[in-house]
Amino acid sequence: MKINFFVLPLTLLIATSCGRPRNENAQSTEDTTAPAKEQSGVYFVNIKDGDQVKSPVIIQMGVHGMSVEPAGKVNEGKGHHHIIIDGTYIEKGLVVPMDKTHLHFGKGQTTDTLKMNPGKHTLTLQFANGVHDSYGKDWSRTIAITVLE
């Protein structure tokens, strides 16, 4: 029997891909959208520095090197996202303020829609622990965007 070694890998790929249905509603604590070689930290999944967007702006938040969990308890290697509009990161150990420019995602959300005024803005993604103590500059990411009219 002659085996075609070019067809075998494709056959194995198809066979292993068809094993079980994908659950579109399942939530994972491990982020699979971050590039494999990316260093630990937070990042915006769907927008990048310099983007021009329309309001409302859909924001998808990612983290590599920690897991997202709701606020409440302090657990090593876990926390939740905050977005700071037109501001900068929060120093490590300081509590992220709660006001109209410091948005808290204490339920563990990784997606939100922001209504923003037209113009140039910065968005800083800040990761913090269960009691909103910032993980500092290393766990923040700031980008500039322009919201179009």
C-alpha positions as CSV (number, residue, x, y, z in Angstrom):
1,M,0.0,0.0,0.0
2,K,1.4,3.4,-1.0
3,I,0.9,6.3,1.4
4,N,0.8,9.8,0.1
5,F,2.6,11.8,2.8
6,F,1.2,15.1,1.5
7,V,-2.4,14.1,2.0
8,L,-1.9,12.5,5.5
9,P,-1.3,15.8,7.4
10,L,-4.4,17.3,5.8
11,T,-6.5,14.3,6.7
12,L,-5.3,14.4,10.3
13,L,-6.1,18.1,10.5
14,I,-9.7,17.5,9.2
15,A,-10.2,14.6,11.5
16,T,-9.2,16.4,14.6
17,S,-11.1,19.6,13.7
18,C,-14.4,17.8,13.5
19,G,-14.4,16.3,16.9
20,R,-16.8,18.5,18.8
21,P,-19.0,21.5,18.2
22,R,-17.8,25.0,19.2
23,N,-19.7,26.7,21.9
24,E,-19.9,30.3,20.8
25,N,-21.2,31.5,24.2
26,A,-18.4,29.9,26.3
27,Q,-16.1,32.3,28.2
28,S,-12.5,31.5,28.7
29,T,-10.1,33.0,31.2
30,E,-7.2,32.4,28.9
31,D,-6.8,35.0,26.1
32,T,-6.2,33.4,22.7
33,T,-6.3,36.7,20.7
34,A,-2.9,37.9,21.8
35,P,0.0,37.2,19.6
36,A,2.0,34.2,20.8
37,K,5.3,36.2,21.1
38,E,3.6,39.2,22.8
39,Q,4.9,40.1,26.3
40,S,2.7,40.1,29.3
41,G,0.3,43.0,29.5
42,V,-2.9,44.5,28.2
43,Y,-3.9,45.5,24.7
44,F,-6.8,46.7,22.6
45,V,-8.0,43.8,20.5
46,N,-9.9,45.6,17.7
47,I,-8.4,49.1,17.6
48,K,-4.9,50.4,17.4
49,D,-2.9,53.6,17.9
50,G,-3.9,56.2,15.2
51,D,-7.2,54.6,14.2
52,Q,-10.1,56.8,13.0
53,V,-13.4,55.5,14.4
54,K,-17.0,56.5,14.6
55,S,-19.0,56.8,17.8
56,P,-20.2,54.7,19.4
57,V,-16.8,52.9,19.6
58,I,-16.7,49.2,20.2
59,I,-13.8,48.4,22.5
60,Q,-12.4,44.9,22.9
61,M,-9.9,44.5,25.7
62,G,-7.3,41.7,26.0
63,V,-4.7,40.6,28.5
64,H,-1.7,38.3,28.2
65,G,0.0,36.9,31.3
66,M,-2.9,37.2,33.7
67,S,-6.6,36.1,33.8
68,V,-9.7,38.3,33.9
69,E,-12.0,37.9,36.8
70,P,-14.7,40.0,38.5
71,A,-13.7,42.5,41.2
72,G,-14.1,41.6,44.8
73,K,-11.2,39.4,45.9
74,V,-7.5,39.9,45.4
75,N,-6.2,36.8,43.6
76,E,-2.6,36.5,42.3
77,G,-2.3,36.7,38.6
78,K,-5.9,37.9,38.2
79,G,-7.8,41.2,37.8
80,H,-10.0,43.2,35.6
81,H,-9.9,46.0,33.0
82,H,-10.3,49.8,33.3
83,I,-10.4,52.4,30.5
84,I,-9.1,55.9,31.2
85,I,-10.4,58.4,28.6
86,D,-7.9,61.2,27.9
87,G,-5.7,60.3,30.8
88,T,-2.7,58.2,31.7
89,Y,-1.9,55.0,33.6
90,I,-2.3,54.7,37.3
91,E,0.8,54.1,39.4
92,K,1.2,50.5,40.8
93,G,-0.7,50.0,44.1
94,L,-2.9,53.1,43.7
95,V,-6.7,52.7,43.5
96,V,-8.2,53.4,40.0
97,P,-10.6,56.3,40.6
98,M,-14.2,55.9,39.8
99,D,-15.5,58.8,37.7
100,K,-16.7,59.6,34.2
101,T,-13.1,59.3,32.7
102,H,-12.1,56.2,34.6
103,L,-14.4,53.3,33.5
104,H,-14.5,50.2,35.6
105,F,-15.2,46.7,34.2
106,G,-15.5,45.0,37.6
107,K,-17.8,42.3,36.3
108,G,-14.9,40.9,34.2
109,Q,-16.1,42.4,30.9
110,T,-13.8,42.4,28.0
111,T,-16.0,44.3,25.5
112,D,-17.9,47.6,25.8
113,T,-19.3,50.3,23.6
114,L,-18.3,53.9,24.3
115,K,-20.2,57.0,23.1
116,M,-17.5,59.5,22.5
117,N,-17.4,63.1,21.2
118,P,-15.7,63.8,17.9
119,G,-12.1,64.7,18.0
120,K,-8.7,63.4,19.1
121,H,-8.7,61.2,22.3
122,T,-6.4,58.9,24.2
123,L,-7.6,55.6,25.6
124,T,-5.6,54.0,28.4
125,L,-6.3,50.4,29.2
126,Q,-5.3,49.7,32.8
127,F,-5.4,46.3,34.5
128,A,-6.0,46.2,38.3
129,N,-6.6,43.6,41.0
130,G,-9.9,42.7,42.6
131,V,-10.1,45.8,44.8
132,H,-9.1,48.1,41.9
133,D,-5.4,48.5,43.0
134,S,-3.5,49.2,39.8
135,Y,-0.9,46.9,38.5
136,G,0.9,50.0,37.2
137,K,2.5,51.1,33.9
138,D,3.6,47.6,32.9
139,W,-0.1,46.5,32.9
140,S,-1.4,49.5,30.9
141,R,-1.5,50.5,27.2
142,T,-2.3,53.9,25.8
143,I,-3.4,54.6,22.3
144,A,-4.6,57.8,20.4
145,I,-7.7,57.7,18.3
146,T,-9.7,60.2,16.3
147,V,-13.5,60.0,16.6
148,L,-15.0,61.2,13.4
149,E,-18.2,63.2,13.2
